[in-house]
Amino acid sequence: MRTACLVLTLLVMSLGASAQEIANGLCRIAVVQQSGACVGFDVAARKGDAWVPVAEIRWASMGRWTCSMVVAAGASIRFTGFAAPGTGTPDLGRDTAVTVSLGSRDPFPRVRFRLTMTGFDEARWRTQWRNLSPVYFLRCSLPSSAAKEQVFYQHGLLYPGPEVDAYPITMGPMRGDWCDGWSYAPAMGAAPIPAVGLWSPASRLFVAYEFGEALYSDWSAKHVASSYCAGLDDHPGQFFSLSWPYAENWTQLKLPTPPVAVESVFRIAYSTDMPSDDDPNRLVLRTMAARYADSMPPAPRMNDVSWLRQGLEGSQVRFLHDLGLATQHPTTNVAPILLVPYERCEKVFFDPGAVQLIAHQTGKACRYAWSVGDTAGLAELKRQVEMLIPEAVEERYGEDVCYVWRHPLHGQGASSRPSLAAQTPPARATCSTGASRAPCCGSTDTSTIRATFIS
């Protein structure tokens, strides 16, 4: 009886206190309540003499999922008694739980979660939203004070949010088909780097869920999905989250088929000093290498490239040549070509007579041409550069002075013809029209596009 009273007292304290928390001098976890129920927790990091907000983690958006029991014991907090009052579905099992722990000298919290669903009403789920979504949980956003120009970090790749670049989240291979403003949702098992996060370079702030422990132990996160939402009416603010199940072909919505039981573990990795010239992969990979070194398979000191064959693309031949492994390699006509006539263009995008300016891996190709003595090719490149110089247009972007060229350099793009406009995917580039800057989505006859090459 005394034990039961003690547990009850702890529960009342945890739900009634205004700031239930744990801390280890490096990181602090604070319970967040809404309308008398726990809806998640906040993460803060020690920086000098102050606590700096790092992340806002919620079970779902707008308090739709809650938990009724929170118990803090030592260096951990356990959340149980989950329900989904905001959506009415799924039916969360009684053993659904989240435990957040802090090591004595570890700045990164360890999170173990178990999500069980005993029932799911798909029709009800689909009618709950103005913007349909996967069944997501443990959504994570940067503090509200962070700059809105944020970058989604997923599996080692950087994916700009619409405040940085409005285009990527509209691309078919990178967006979920369930609504606009949502990324695709691949499984963690498909990740070259098992981590997902958000980065605000202007605020120098980065936070991620790092699944290295699961990767190197039981593979429990293999089928757990992750995705990014740019902020919608019923899913407000930018955030990334976990979801179940993963999307079909990564882009097509799949909803749960109960019974479901998902359990795994991750670390909340973060940095309060990651400016725009840094890289989230540096933090994530170094952290994983330090924490899981004994679990990682050994790697040779020198990569084995003996599987590479001759007769490959030009860039691959240059790679082998740089390594001294190319027994045969071309020595003529290898200098880069900047000007591509209509006959060699993708004709659906250009009118006859158009000339396209390209500049892909120009520096590497120049180096290779010089190293193998392609003097004729380099002379032709020099002629093209000299022809381009007087056609450059000076433009200013803030304090930056840039030189740009029309695209295509000569002639017209096919999208200027009504008969092809409906068939041609819109070209997109940062361009200027008059004194303003705007996305270039169609005719290019009055626009100039940035072109970059190494002379």
C-alpha positions, 0 to 999 in steps of 0.5 A: 500500500505504501508503494502504491501511494509513493507511485501515485505521488510521483505521478501526481507530481510529474503531471502537476509540476510546472517544470518536471525535468532531468539534467546532467550538467550538459543537457536538460530534458523538460516535460511539456504539458498542455491542458493537463496532459503531457504532449512531449518534452524540450531539450536544452544544452548547457552553453557557458552559464546558460541553458540554450534551447535545442529542440522541441519534441512532441508526440504528435502535432498540436497535442493530438497525442498525449500521455498521462503518466510521467515518472522521473527516476534518477537520470531518466524519465519514462512516459506511458499512458499514451492516447490519441484524443486529437485523431481518435485513431490509432488505438495505442496499446497500453505498453506504448512508452518512451524513455529518455535517459542521460548519461553522466558525461554524455551531452546526447540523450538516449531515447528508447520508444515502443509504439503499439497499435491495437486498432486503426481506422483508416477512413477516420484518419483520412478525414481528420486532416486538411493535409493528409499525413503518414501516422507520425510520432516523435516530431522534432522541431528547432526552437521557435527562436531559430531562423526559418531558413532550415535544411532537412538532414536525412540519411547523410543528405541535405534537403533545403526547406522552402524558406531556403529553396522552394523547389526541391520539396515539389520534385516528384522523387523527393516529395510525398504523394499525400500532400504538398509540403511534405518530403518522402518517407523512406525506411531507416534501413535504406539509409547510408547514414542512420540519422535524420535532423534539422539544421538552421545555419543562420542560428548555428543550430542542428539537431538529429535522431541518430540510430547508430545503436540500433544499426549496430545491434538489433536492426530494430529501426530498419523499417521505421520511416522518417520525413520532413514537413515544411509546415501546414495548417494542421501540421504547423511549423517545420519539423521532422518526425518518425512514422510507421509504416514507411512509404511505398517506393518511399513516396506513396502513402501507406497506413498501418495495418494493426496489430503493430509493435515497433520498438527501437532506440536513438540518440538526440545528437545536436550542435549549438555552433554549426554555421553555414560552412560546417556540415552535419555529417561531420558531427554525426559521423564523428559521433558514431565513430567514437561511440560505436567504433568497436561495433563497426566492421573493419575497413582496409586502409586503401580502397579496392578499386580493382573492380573498375573497368576501362571504357567508362565515362570520361569522369571515371577515366579521369578518376583512374588516371588521377590514381595512376591506374588507367593503363589506357586513356584518351589524350585528345578531345578531352578538354571541356566543351562549354558551348553545345549546339542545338544538334547536341542539346536535349531538343525538347527544351530548345528551339532549332539554332539554340546554343546551350552554355554548360559548365559541368566539372570543368575544372577537373576536365581542364586538369586532365586535358593539361596532364595528358597534353590535349593542347588543341582541346585547351586552345578551343576551350580558350577560344570559347571563354574569350567569346563568352567574356563580352556576352557576360552581364553584370548583376548585383545581389546585395553586395555581391557582384556576379557575371551571368549569361543568358540561357540558352546562350543563343536562341530560345528555349522550347518553353517559349513555344505554346505547342510545347509548353504543356509538354515541357517540364518548367525550367528552374534557375535563379535568375533576374528579370529587370531589377528583381530576382525571381524563379525562372519558370518558363520563357528565358528570352528576357532572363539571365541565368547564373553560369559558373565555370573555372577558367 
